[in-house]
Amino acid sequence: MTEQHPGITRQGSAGAPFDIELPTLSRGTADRDEDLRVPERMTAAWPDARVLRVGPTGAIAAVDGRPDWQPATGPGLPHRGVLLGVVDGVDHWAIPDVDVEGPTLRELGLLLDDTDAGLLVSAVAVLGWHARGAFCPTCGQPSVPAPDGWSRTCGQGHQEFPRTDPAAIVLVHDGADKMVLASQPNWPKGRFSVLAGFTEAGESLEQTVVREIGEEIGIPVTDVHYLASQPWPFPRSLMIGFAARAEPGIELHPRAGEISEAHWVSRETVRRILAGDGNGAGWAGPGTGGAEIVLSGSISIARRMIEGWAAAG
Ligand SMILES: [Zn+2]
């Protein structure tokens, strides 16, 4: 956990009821200081830089499940490139390339080391933003990227930066040995996870947690504690994980159209599901149709939260 990630000194808030392992895409170690993005420095460092090509839908140039970093080519900085960061004195860039076919970050994520995880999540996030952001949101004119790739400017001088949408993801527990698992109508039968929703304009994260849980399963929660966060550039979210407490045994009221079912599930059952014994785990899950219960994938912060809660107590 923290010991393996020297850049991360603290995770959950003091008093959080459990801790979680650092999420897969939150492990970055590259130096991203804005002073590194000065054009003269980047140009001088370019001959020794490494470059990763990324396709228009987030496909990543890869060999044997690892990103295919290539030596820099050409006399000057790449057009439409992004300086992802500096690792051991070497600049690492991503450049868009429509011809790239390869795995996505979702597929590669668990295979990446800490440094690559951080570089690739920025590559997908920022190149995706450029792909969708060719026009100035202020005046509608075409905009062009800055040399470092971290902003765009239009002919009127309006500057725009990559956007991130905060979303609260919440593990609701009862302070004892039960937590809420819920399923959405568009998910495959048997898939369950914790609850999540985007922060609305003018809202704090804590307010998002209380509102979302109220909307989705119709119960009040208290004791909202931060756990950890993870960038989720599909296309531009930051998932911010919280624990929140509800009255033991309080009846859940899944909101039609958003949540198909929600259940209080015991720690013992969650442990059995995590161990791969979802079928016959002691919780039939009325809507599962006998299907094996499947939790969110290991790349997700949801999975880390469920694992953290299951390991506590
Ligand atoms: Zn403009």
Boltz pocket constraint, residues with backbone or C-beta under 6 A from the ligand:
constraints:
  - pocket:
      binder: B
      contacts: [[A, 136], [A, 137], [A, 138], [A, 139], [A, 140], [A, 141], [A, 154], [A, 155], [A, 156], [A, 157], [A, 158]]
      max_distance: 6.0
